[in-house]
Amino acid sequence: MARAHPEVLKTPAPQAVFIAFGDSSINFELRAWTNRFERWPKIQTELAGGVYAALHRAGMTLPFPQREVRVLRDATDGPAAVLPFEAATRPRRSPGDTGRP
């Protein structure tokens, strides 16, 4: 795909380089060179779009992180409750604390 771009140099040839194993992915970096430095951001965008389209045509999907969130509570707090954001983020006070200095 990068070799077909008219503004990517033939020498040195574009390379797909393994970078790392991700949580749910194998990460590669596409390296390509151009002598049109003023157009590099646009060329980079075109290459990224081309890679995405090629993956899609090949039936591949890009993973996205999925996280599981668990709400833990202290056994002495009683049943868990859903609180408005302001109440949930307000610092807790100990019994007898009036909040005054």
C-alpha positions in Angstrom: 0.0 0.0 0.0 2.8 2.5 0.9 4.8 1.5 -2.2 1.8 2.6 -4.3 1.6 6.1 -2.9 3.1 8.5 -5.4 4.9 10.7 -2.9 6.6 7.8 -1.0 10.1 7.2 -2.1 11.0 3.9 -3.6 14.5 4.0 -1.8 14.6 3.4 1.0 11.6 1.1 0.6 8.6 1.4 3.0 8.7 -1.1 5.9 6.2 -2.6 8.3 8.1 -3.1 11.5 6.9 -5.1 14.6 6.8 -2.9 17.6 5.2 -4.8 20.5 2.5 -7.2 21.7 -0.5 -5.1 23.0 -3.2 -6.2 25.4 -5.3 -7.5 22.5 -3.1 -6.7 19.5 0.1 -7.1 17.6 1.5 -3.6 17.0 3.3 -2.7 13.8 4.6 0.6 12.5 4.5 1.6 8.9 7.7 3.4 8.0 7.8 5.4 4.7 10.1 8.1 3.4 9.3 11.2 1.3 11.1 14.2 0.0 7.9 16.2 0.3 8.4 17.3 3.9 5.9 20.0 3.7 3.2 17.4 2.8 4.3 14.8 5.4 1.2 15.2 7.7 -1.1 14.8 4.7 0.9 11.8 3.4 0.8 10.2 6.8 -2.9 10.6 7.0 -3.4 9.1 3.5 -1.2 6.1 4.5 -3.2 5.6 7.7 -6.5 5.7 5.8 -5.1 3.3 3.2 -4.0 0.8 5.9 -7.4 1.0 7.6 -9.2 0.4 4.3 -6.9 -2.5 3.4 -7.5 -4.1 6.8 -11.2 -3.6 6.4 -11.2 -5.2 2.9 -9.2 -8.2 4.3 -12.0 -8.7 7.0 -9.7 -7.6 9.9 -10.9 -5.4 12.7 -9.0 -3.1 15.1 -9.3 -4.0 18.7 -10.4 -1.5 21.3 -9.8 -1.7 25.0 -12.5 -3.1 27.1 -12.4 -2.7 30.9 -14.5 -4.2 33.6 -15.4 -1.8 36.4 -16.3 -3.2 39.8 -17.6 -1.1 42.7 -16.2 -2.3 46.0 -17.6 -1.2 49.3 -16.6 -1.6 52.9 -18.7 -4.1 54.8 -19.5 -1.4 57.4 -20.9 1.0 54.7 -24.1 -0.9 54.2 -25.7 -1.6 50.8 -24.0 0.0 47.8 -25.9 3.0 46.4 -25.7 5.0 43.2 -24.8 8.6 44.1 -24.8 11.7 42.0 -21.3 12.6 40.8 -20.9 15.5 43.3 -21.8 13.3 46.2 -19.6 10.4 45.0 -16.6 12.7 44.6 -17.0 14.6 47.8 -14.4 13.7 50.5 -15.9 11.5 53.2 -16.1 12.8 56.7 -15.7 10.8 59.9 -18.5 10.8 62.5 -18.6 14.0 64.5 -16.6 15.9 61.8 -18.4 19.2 61.2 -16.2 20.2 58.3 -15.1 23.4 60.0 -11.4 24.1 60.7 
